[in-house]
Amino acid sequence: MKITKEQITTGWSFRRVLSILFGGIILYKAAITQEVVSAIFGVALVAMGVLNIDCTGGCCGGSCNR
């Protein structure tokens, strides 16, 4: 999967912003408590928000035909 500038800068929705916000909160808490599993989950949420990856439709992994 090639990541382009257009993929990051266009198509912003409430879900994307919420994903980045919650991921940031989880990363902050994981840094304070030094929990690795929470940090991985936080990074995944932030990455999904920034890169506009949506796994709610059952097509995670780039196998969607959108």
C-alpha positions in Angstrom: 0.0 0.0 0.0 1.5 3.3 -1.1 0.7 6.2 1.1 0.2 9.5 -0.7 -0.1 13.1 0.5 -3.7 13.2 -0.8 -4.6 10.2 1.4 -3.4 12.1 4.5 -4.7 15.6 3.7 -8.2 14.8 2.2 -11.3 13.0 3.5 -11.1 14.2 7.1 -14.2 13.1 9.1 -15.3 13.1 12.7 -14.2 9.4 13.0 -10.6 10.2 11.9 -10.3 13.1 14.4 -11.8 11.0 17.2 -9.4 8.1 16.4 -6.4 10.4 16.6 -7.7 12.0 19.8 -8.4 8.7 21.6 -5.1 7.3 20.3 -3.2 10.3 21.7 -4.9 9.9 25.0 -4.1 6.2 25.2 -0.5 6.9 24.2 -0.2 9.5 26.9 -1.5 7.2 29.6 0.7 4.3 28.3 3.7 6.6 28.6 2.9 7.5 32.1 2.2 3.9 33.2 4.8 2.4 30.9 2.4 -0.2 29.4 3.7 -1.5 26.1 0.4 -3.1 25.0 -1.5 0.1 25.5 1.1 2.0 23.6 0.8 -0.4 20.6 -3.0 0.1 20.6 -2.6 3.9 20.8 -0.1 3.9 17.9 -2.5 1.8 15.9 -5.4 4.2 16.5 -3.3 7.2 15.6 -2.0 5.6 12.5 -5.5 4.5 11.4 -6.7 8.1 11.8 -3.8 9.8 10.1 -3.6 7.3 7.2 -7.4 7.0 6.8 -7.5 3.3 7.3 -11.0 2.1 8.2 -11.4 -1.4 9.7 -15.1 -1.1 10.5 -16.4 -2.5 7.2 -14.6 -5.8 7.4 -12.0 -4.9 4.8 -8.9 -4.3 6.9 -5.6 -4.9 5.2 -6.3 -3.1 2.0 -8.5 -5.8 0.4 -11.4 -3.5 -0.2 -12.6 -2.5 -3.6 -13.6 1.1 -3.0 
